[in-house]
């Protein structure tokens, strides 16, 4: 699964659109997390994780600071998370996580993307049960047993661990993200982590080809172009 995860991440990155849109999505999410949990990253672990992720994606410091300053000022927009699920071309499964201050607008925009993408929008829980909500870590290491032992000693409920091409991939419950992150960085202070995030991992993958693959790529682009869409998860095994 490790290689599949890295390939899927690369394919998703291709559809993220212009940098300005990526920055805007991060800015909105940082604002919401800071407003709800506090503007101090040391006391708000979700904010700290998000800031670190934004920096890895090369989001400028001023974008991050502006969102936090806005949250510190109080008032402002009232964004709420919402999730849309359904089936894309070829019967693939898709989850779109959004942050919105207008549910009617967001639902309309997402529905248009599904309709134009020849996809079928379902209700809550339509496909989410076919994904695992996981904390994922990918980093260079060659001793799978050693990593597993240190994580177990830290009381991390490791769901799966793999060693491939000099990299270790660790999957754990999303609730164990900070526990696993702390254990890894304390054990390996100089560790350079390639992937460190909370995501949805499909339990099964779908292979698409021809018109279905072309239509899916178009559909994915349309979803990512929706202003309120923050993340899109799917179970399509994209070609290299």
C-alpha positions in Angstrom: 0.0 0.0 0.0 2.9 2.3 0.6 3.8 2.8 -3.0 0.1 3.1 -3.9 -0.2 5.8 -1.3 2.7 7.8 -2.7 1.4 7.5 -6.3 -2.1 8.5 -5.2 -0.6 11.6 -3.4 1.3 12.6 -6.5 -1.8 12.2 -8.7 -3.8 14.3 -6.3 -1.2 17.0 -6.3 -1.4 17.4 -10.0 -5.1 18.4 -9.6 -4.7 20.9 -6.9 -4.8 23.8 -9.4 -3.1 27.2 -9.1 -0.9 28.0 -6.1 -3.2 30.9 -5.2 -6.1 28.4 -4.8 -4.0 26.1 -2.6 -3.0 29.1 -0.4 -6.6 30.2 -0.1 -7.7 26.7 1.0 -5.0 26.6 3.6 -5.7 30.1 4.8 -9.4 29.2 5.4 -8.6 25.9 7.2 -6.0 27.6 9.4 -8.4 30.3 10.3 -11.1 27.8 11.3 -8.8 25.6 13.4 -7.2 28.6 15.1 -10.6 30.3 15.8 -12.0 27.1 17.3 -9.0 25.8 19.2 -6.9 28.8 19.9 -4.2 30.7 18.0 -1.2 29.2 20.0 0.2 26.2 18.1 1.7 24.8 21.3 -1.7 24.6 22.9 -3.6 23.7 19.7 -2.2 20.5 18.2 -4.5 20.6 15.2 -3.2 24.1 14.3 0.4 23.0 14.8 -0.1 20.0 12.4 -1.8 22.2 9.9 0.9 24.9 9.9 3.6 22.2 9.5 1.6 20.7 6.6 1.2 24.1 5.0 4.9 24.8 5.2 5.7 21.5 3.6 3.4 22.5 0.7 5.3 25.8 0.5 2.5 28.1 1.7 4.1 31.5 2.4 4.5 32.5 6.0 2.4 35.7 5.5 -0.6 33.5 4.4 -0.4 31.5 7.6 0.1 34.6 9.8 -2.7 36.5 8.2 -5.2 33.6 8.9 -4.0 33.3 12.5 -4.2 37.0 13.1 -7.7 37.0 11.6 -8.8 34.3 14.0 -7.2 36.1 16.9 -9.3 39.2 16.1 -12.6 37.4 16.7 -15.7 37.8 14.6 -15.3 37.2 10.9 -16.8 34.4 8.9 -18.4 31.3 10.5 -17.1 28.4 8.4 -18.4 24.9 9.1 -17.1 21.6 7.8 -19.2 19.5 5.5 -18.6 16.4 3.6 -20.0 15.1 0.3 -19.7 11.6 -1.0 -20.6 9.7 -4.1 -19.6 7.7 -7.1 -17.5 8.9 -10.0 -16.9 7.7 -13.5 -16.5 3.9 -13.7 -18.1 3.4 -10.3 -15.1 4.8 -8.3 -15.7 6.3 -4.9 -15.1 9.9 -4.0 -15.2 12.0 -0.8 -15.0 15.8 -0.9 -14.4 17.6 2.4 -15.4 21.3 2.5 -15.4 24.3 4.7 -18.3 26.7 4.0 -20.1 29.7 5.3 -23.0 29.0 3.0 -24.2 25.4 2.7 -26.6 26.1 -0.1 -23.8 27.6 -2.3 -21.4 24.8 -1.6 -23.9 22.1 -2.2 -24.9 23.7 -5.5 -21.3 24.0 -6.6 -20.4 20.4 -5.6 -23.6 19.1 -7.3 -22.7 20.9 -10.5 -19.3 19.3 -10.5 -20.8 15.8 -10.0 -23.4 16.3 -12.7 -20.9 17.7 -15.3 -18.4 15.0 -14.3 -21.0 12.2 -15.0 -20.8 11.3 -11.3 -23.5 10.5 -8.8 -23.8 12.4 -5.5 -24.9 10.3 -2.6 -25.9 10.9 1.0 -23.7 11.0 4.1 -22.0 7.7 4.6 -22.5 6.5 1.1 -18.8 5.6 0.6 -17.0 6.8 3.7 -17.4 3.3 5.3 -15.2 2.0 2.5 -12.3 4.2 3.6 -10.1 4.1 6.7 -9.4 7.4 8.4 -5.7 7.1 9.1 -2.6 9.0 10.2 0.1 8.2 7.7 3.9 8.6 8.0 6.4 7.8 5.2 10.1 8.2 6.0 13.5 6.7 5.1 14.4 3.7 7.4 15.3 0.1 6.9 14.2 -1.6 10.1 10.5 -2.2 10.2 10.6 -4.2 13.4 12.5 -1.5 15.3 10.0 1.2 14.2 7.0 -1.0 15.1 8.5 -1.7 18.6 9.1 1.9 19.4 5.5 2.9 18.3 4.0 0.0 20.3 6.0 1.2 23.4 4.5 4.6 22.8 1.0 3.0 22.9 0.4 3.8 19.2 -2.2 1.4 17.7 -0.4 0.7 14.5 -2.8 -0.6 11.8 -0.2 -1.4 9.3 3.5 -0.9 8.6 5.5 -1.6 5.5 9.1 -1.4 4.3 9.8 -0.8 0.7 12.6 0.7 -1.3 14.3 2.0 1.8 11.2 3.7 3.1 8.9 2.8 6.0 5.2 3.6 5.7 3.2 3.6 9.0 -0.6 3.6 9.1 -2.3 4.4 12.5 -5.8 5.6 13.6 -6.2 9.3 13.0 -6.6 9.9 16.7 -3.0 8.6 17.2 -1.4 11.1 14.9 0.4 13.2 17.5 1.3 10.2 19.6 3.0 8.6 16.7 4.6 11.8 15.5 6.1 12.5 18.9 7.4 9.0 19.3 9.1 9.0 15.9 10.7 12.4 16.3 11.9 11.7 19.9 13.5 8.4 18.7 14.9 9.9 15.5 15.6 13.6 16.1 17.0 14.1 12.5 14.3 12.1 10.8 13.2 13.6 7.5 9.5 12.6 7.0 8.3 12.6 3.4 4.6 12.2 4.3 3.0 13.1 7.7 -0.7 13.6 7.6 -4.3 12.5 8.4 -6.2 11.2 5.4 -8.7 8.7 4.1 -7.2 5.5 2.7 -9.5 3.4 0.4 -10.0 -0.2 1.4 -10.2 -1.2 -2.2 -8.9 0.4 -5.4 -10.6 0.9 -8.8 -8.7 0.9 -12.1 -10.0 3.2 -14.8 -9.0 3.4 -18.4 -10.0 5.2 -21.6 -12.9 7.5 -21.4 -13.6 6.7 -17.8 -10.1 7.8 -16.8 -10.3 11.0 -18.8 -13.7 11.8 -17.4 -12.5 11.1 -13.9 -9.5 13.4 -14.3 -11.9 16.2 -15.5 -14.3 15.5 -12.7 -11.4 15.7 -10.1 -10.3 19.1 -11.6 -13.8 20.5 -11.3 -14.2 19.4 -7.7 -10.8 21.0 -6.8 -11.9 24.2 -8.5 -14.9 24.5 -6.2 -13.9 27.3 -3.8 -15.1 25.6 -0.6 -13.6 22.1 -1.3 -10.6 21.6 0.9 -9.6 17.9 0.1 -10.8 15.3 -2.3 -10.2 11.6 -1.6 -10.8 8.8 -4.0 -10.1 5.1 -4.6 -8.8 5.4 -8.2 -5.4 3.7 -8.9 -4.0 6.4 -11.1 -1.4 5.5 -13.7 2.2 6.6 -13.1 
